[in-house]
Amino acid sequence: MWLVGMACLGVGLTATLTLPLLWRLFAWMGEQAGVSALVWQAGFLVFFIAPALVVSVVLLARGTHVKSHTQGSGQW
């Protein structure tokens, strides 16, 4: 559990450090592309949340597969 805690601390620290930089990058790209603030902010939100959603789906699918496989039901 110590390693998991340190990994969470590392992820939180890097997210805290990179979040303002990414926000400025998306604002700059939005200005250069000439899109409204709502569009680039929605893009930032998707970019920021997408990795967590992908990992959640993968872990959910993996957990479902392992659970059904270990129960010996014969179904995948």
C-alpha distances in whole Angstrom, upper triangle without the diagonal:
4,5,5,6,9,10,11,12,14,15,16,18,20,21,22,24,26,27,30,31,30,32,35,35,36,38,40,40,41,44,45,45,47,45,44,41,40,40,38,36,35,34,32,30,30,29,26,25,26,23,21,23,23,20,20,23,22,19,21,23,21,20,23,24,22,23,26,26,25,27,30,32,33,33,31
4,5,5,6,9,10,11,12,14,15,16,18,20,21,23,24,26,28,29,30,31,34,34,35,38,39,39,41,43,44,45,47,45,44,41,40,40,38,36,35,35,32,30,31,29,26,26,27,24,22,25,25,21,22,25,24,21,24,26,24,23,27,28,25,26,30,30,28,31,33,36,37,36,34
4,5,5,6,9,10,10,12,14,15,16,18,20,21,22,24,27,28,27,30,32,32,33,36,37,37,39,41,42,42,44,43,42,40,39,38,36,34,34,33,30,29,29,27,24,24,24,21,20,23,22,19,20,23,21,19,22,24,22,21,25,26,24,25,29,28,27,30,32,34,35,35,32
4,5,5,6,9,10,11,12,14,15,16,18,20,21,22,25,26,26,28,30,30,31,34,35,35,37,39,40,40,42,40,40,37,36,36,33,31,31,30,27,26,26,24,21,21,22,18,16,19,20,16,17,20,19,16,19,21,19,19,22,23,22,23,26,26,25,28,31,32,33,32,30
4,5,5,6,9,10,11,12,14,15,16,18,20,21,24,25,25,27,29,30,30,33,35,35,36,39,40,40,42,40,39,36,35,35,33,31,31,30,27,26,26,25,21,21,22,20,17,21,21,18,19,22,21,19,21,24,22,22,25,27,25,26,29,30,29,31,34,35,37,36,33
4,5,5,6,9,10,10,12,14,15,16,18,20,23,23,24,26,28,28,29,32,33,34,35,38,39,39,41,39,39,36,35,35,33,30,31,30,27,26,26,24,21,21,23,20,18,22,22,19,20,23,22,20,23,26,24,24,27,28,27,28,32,32,31,33,36,38,39,37,35
4,5,5,6,9,10,11,12,14,15,16,18,21,22,21,24,26,26,27,30,31,31,33,35,36,36,38,37,36,34,33,32,30,28,28,27,24,23,23,21,18,18,19,16,15,18,18,15,17,20,19,17,20,23,21,21,25,26,24,26,29,29,29,31,34,36,36,35,32
4,5,5,6,8,10,10,12,14,15,16,19,20,20,22,25,25,25,28,30,30,31,34,35,35,37,35,34,31,31,30,28,26,26,25,22,21,21,20,16,16,18,15,13,17,18,15,16,19,19,17,19,22,21,21,24,26,25,26,29,30,29,32,34,36,37,35,32
4,6,5,6,9,10,10,12,14,15,18,19,20,21,24,24,25,27,29,30,31,34,35,35,37,35,35,31,31,31,28,26,27,26,23,22,23,21,18,18,20,17,16,20,21,18,19,23,22,21,23,26,25,25,28,30,28,30,33,33,33,35,38,39,40,39,36
4,5,5,6,8,10,11,12,14,17,17,18,20,22,22,24,26,27,28,29,32,33,33,35,34,34,31,30,30,27,25,26,25,21,21,22,20,17,18,19,16,16,19,20,17,19,22,22,21,23,26,25,25,28,30,29,30,33,34,33,36,39,40,40,39,36
4,5,5,6,8,10,10,12,15,16,15,17,20,20,21,23,25,25,27,29,30,31,33,31,31,28,27,27,24,22,22,21,18,18,18,16,13,14,15,13,12,16,16,14,16,19,19,18,21,23,22,23,26,27,27,28,31,32,32,34,37,38,39,37,33
4,6,5,6,9,10,10,13,15,15,16,19,20,20,22,24,25,26,29,30,31,32,30,30,26,26,26,23,21,22,21,18,17,18,17,13,14,16,14,13,17,18,16,17,21,21,20,22,25,25,25,28,30,29,30,33,34,34,36,39,40,41,39,36
4,5,5,6,9,10,12,14,14,16,18,19,20,22,24,25,26,28,30,31,32,31,30,27,27,27,24,22,23,22,19,19,20,18,15,17,19,17,16,20,21,19,21,24,24,23,26,28,28,28,31,33,32,34,37,37,37,39,42,43,44,42,39
4,5,5,6,8,11,11,12,14,16,16,18,20,21,22,24,26,27,28,30,28,28,25,25,25,22,20,22,20,17,17,18,16,13,15,17,14,15,18,19,18,20,23,23,22,25,27,27,28,31,32,32,33,36,37,37,39,42,43,43,41,38
4,5,5,6,9,10,10,12,14,15,15,18,19,20,21,24,25,26,27,26,25,22,22,22,19,17,18,17,14,14,15,13,10,12,14,12,12,16,17,16,18,21,21,21,24,26,26,27,29,31,31,32,35,36,36,39,41,42,42,40,37
4,6,6,8,10,11,12,14,15,16,18,20,21,22,24,25,26,28,26,25,22,22,23,20,18,19,19,15,15,17,15,12,14,17,16,16,19,21,20,21,24,25,24,27,29,29,30,32,34,34,35,38,39,39,41,44,45,46,43,40
4,6,7,8,10,11,12,14,15,17,18,20,21,23,24,25,27,26,26,22,23,23,20,18,20,19,16,17,19,16,13,16,19,17,18,21,22,22,23,26,27,27,29,31,31,32,35,36,36,38,40,41,41,44,46,47,48,45,42
4,6,5,6,9,10,10,12,14,15,16,18,20,21,22,24,23,23,20,21,20,17,16,18,16,13,14,16,13,11,14,16,15,16,19,20,20,22,24,25,25,28,30,30,31,33,35,35,37,39,40,41,43,45,46,46,44,40
4,5,5,6,9,10,11,12,14,15,16,18,20,21,22,21,20,17,18,18,14,13,15,14,10,11,13,11,9,12,14,14,15,18,19,19,21,23,24,25,27,29,30,30,33,34,35,36,39,40,41,43,45,45,46,43,40
4,5,5,6,9,10,11,12,14,15,17,18,20,21,20,19,16,17,18,14,13,16,15,11,13,16,14,12,15,18,18,19,21,23,23,25,27,28,29,31,33,33,34,37,38,39,40,43,44,44,46,49,49,50,47,44
4,5,5,6,9,10,11,12,14,15,16,18,20,19,19,17,18,18,14,14,16,15,11,14,16,13,12,16,18,18,19,22,23,23,25,27,28,29,31,33,34,35,37,38,39,41,43,44,45,47,49,50,50,47,44
4,5,5,6,8,10,10,12,14,15,16,18,17,17,15,16,15,11,11,13,11,8,11,12,10,9,13,14,15,17,19,20,21,23,24,25,27,28,30,31,32,34,36,37,38,40,41,42,45,47,47,47,44,41
4,5,5,6,9,10,10,12,14,15,16,15,15,11,13,13,9,8,11,10,7,10,12,11,10,13,15,17,18,20,21,22,24,26,27,28,30,32,33,34,36,37,38,40,42,43,44,46,48,48,49,46,42
4,5,5,6,9,10,10,12,14,15,15,15,12,14,14,11,11,14,13,10,13,15,14,13,17,19,20,21,23,24,26,27,29,30,32,33,35,36,37,39,41,42,43,45,46,48,50,52,52,52,49,46
4,5,5,6,8,10,11,12,14,14,15,13,15,14,10,11,14,11,9,13,14,12,13,16,17,18,20,22,23,24,26,28,29,30,32,33,35,36,38,39,40,42,44,45,46,48,50,50,50,47,44
4,5,5,6,9,10,10,12,11,12,10,11,10,6,7,10,8,6,10,12,10,11,14,15,17,19,20,21,23,25,26,27,29,31,32,33,35,36,38,39,41,42,44,45,47,49,49,49,46,42
4,6,5,6,9,10,10,10,10,8,10,10,7,8,11,10,9,12,14,13,14,17,19,20,22,23,25,27,28,29,31,32,34,35,37,38,40,41,43,44,46,47,48,50,52,52,52,49,46
4,5,5,6,9,10,10,12,10,13,12,9,11,14,13,12,15,17,15,16,20,21,22,24,26,27,28,30,31,33,34,36,37,39,40,42,43,44,46,48,49,50,52,54,54,54,51,47
4,5,5,6,8,9,11,11,13,11,8,11,13,11,11,14,15,14,16,19,19,21,23,24,25,27,29,29,31,33,34,35,37,39,40,41,43,44,46,47,49,51,52,52,51,48,45
4,5,5,6,5,7,7,9,8,5,9,11,9,10,13,15,14,16,19,19,21,24,24,25,28,29,30,31,33,34,35,37,39,40,41,43,45,46,47,49,51,53,52,52,48,45
4,5,5,7,8,8,12,11,9,12,14,13,14,17,18,18,19,22,23,25,27,28,29,31,33,33,35,37,38,39,41,43,44,45,47,48,50,51,53,55,56,56,56,52,49
4,5,8,11,12,15,13,11,14,16,14,15,19,19,18,20,23,24,26,28,29,29,32,33,34,35,37,39,39,41,43,44,45,47,49,50,51,53,55,57,56,56,52,49
4,6,9,11,13,11,9,13,14,13,14,18,18,17,20,22,22,24,27,27,28,30,32,32,34,36,37,38,39,42,42,43,46,47,48,49,52,53,55,54,53,50,47
4,7,9,12,10,10,13,15,14,15,18,19,19,21,24,24,27,29,29,30,32,34,34,36,38,39,40,42,43,44,45,48,49,50,51,54,55,57,56,55,52,49
4,7,8,6,7,10,11,11,13,15,16,17,19,21,21,24,26,26,27,30,31,31,33,35,36,37,39,41,41,43,45,46,47,49,51,52,54,53,53,49,46
4,5,5,7,9,10,11,13,15,16,17,19,20,21,24,26,26,27,30,31,31,33,35,36,37,39,41,41,43,45,46,47,49,51,52,54,53,53,49,47
4,5,5,6,8,10,11,12,14,15,16,18,20,23,24,24,26,28,29,30,32,34,34,36,38,39,40,42,44,44,46,48,49,51,53,52,52,49,46
4,6,5,6,9,10,10,12,14,15,16,18,21,22,22,24,26,26,27,30,31,31,33,35,36,37,39,41,42,43,45,47,48,50,49,49,46,43
4,5,5,6,9,10,11,12,14,15,16,19,21,20,22,25,25,26,28,30,30,31,34,35,36,38,40,41,42,43,45,47,49,47,48,44,41
4,5,5,6,9,10,10,12,14,15,18,20,20,21,24,25,25,27,29,30,31,33,35,36,37,39,40,42,43,45,46,48,48,48,44,41
4,5,5,6,9,10,10,12,14,17,18,18,20,22,23,24,26,28,28,30,32,33,34,36,38,39,40,42,44,45,47,46,47,43,40
4,5,5,6,9,10,11,12,15,16,16,18,20,20,21,24,25,26,27,29,31,31,33,35,36,37,39,41,42,44,43,44,40,37
4,5,5,6,9,10,10,13,15,15,16,19,20,20,22,25,25,26,28,30,31,32,34,36,37,38,40,42,44,43,43,39,36
4,5,5,6,9,10,12,14,14,16,18,19,20,22,24,25,26,28,29,31,32,34,35,37,38,40,41,44,43,43,40,37
4,5,5,6,8,11,12,12,14,16,17,18,20,22,22,24,26,27,28,30,32,33,34,36,37,39,41,41,41,38,35
4,5,5,6,9,10,10,12,14,15,15,18,19,20,21,23,25,26,27,29,30,32,33,35,37,39,38,38,35,32
4,6,6,8,10,11,11,14,15,16,18,19,21,22,23,25,27,28,29,31,33,34,35,37,39,39,39,36,32
4,6,7,8,10,11,13,14,16,17,19,20,22,23,24,26,28,29,30,32,33,35,36,39,38,39,36,33
4,6,6,6,9,10,11,13,15,16,17,19,20,21,23,25,26,27,29,30,32,33,36,35,36,33,29
4,5,5,6,9,10,11,12,14,15,16,18,20,21,22,24,26,27,28,30,32,34,33,33,30,27
4,5,5,6,8,10,11,12,14,15,16,18,20,21,22,24,26,27,28,30,32,32,32,29,26
4,6,5,6,9,10,10,12,14,15,16,18,20,21,22,24,25,26,28,31,31,31,28,25
4,6,5,6,9,10,10,12,14,15,16,18,20,21,22,24,26,27,29,29,29,26,23
4,5,5,6,9,10,11,12,14,15,16,18,20,21,22,24,26,28,28,27,24,21
4,5,5,6,8,10,10,12,14,15,16,18,20,21,22,24,26,26,26,24,21
4,5,5,6,8,10,10,12,14,15,16,18,20,21,22,25,25,25,23,20
4,6,5,6,8,10,10,12,14,15,16,18,20,21,23,23,23,20,17
4,5,5,6,8,10,10,12,14,15,16,18,20,22,22,22,19,16
4,5,5,6,8,10,10,12,14,15,16,18,20,21,21,19,16
4,5,5,6,9,10,10,12,14,15,17,19,19,20,17,14
4,5,5,6,9,10,11,12,14,16,17,17,17,14,11
4,5,5,6,8,10,10,12,14,16,16,16,14,11
4,5,5,6,9,10,11,12,15,15,16,14,12
4,6,5,6,8,10,11,13,13,14,11,9
4,5,5,6,9,10,11,11,11,9,6
4,6,5,6,9,10,11,12,11,9
4,5,5,6,9,10,12,11,10
4,6,5,7,7,8,7,6
4,6,6,7,7,7,6
4,5,8,9,10,10
4,6,8,9,10
4,5,8,10
4,5,8
4,7
4
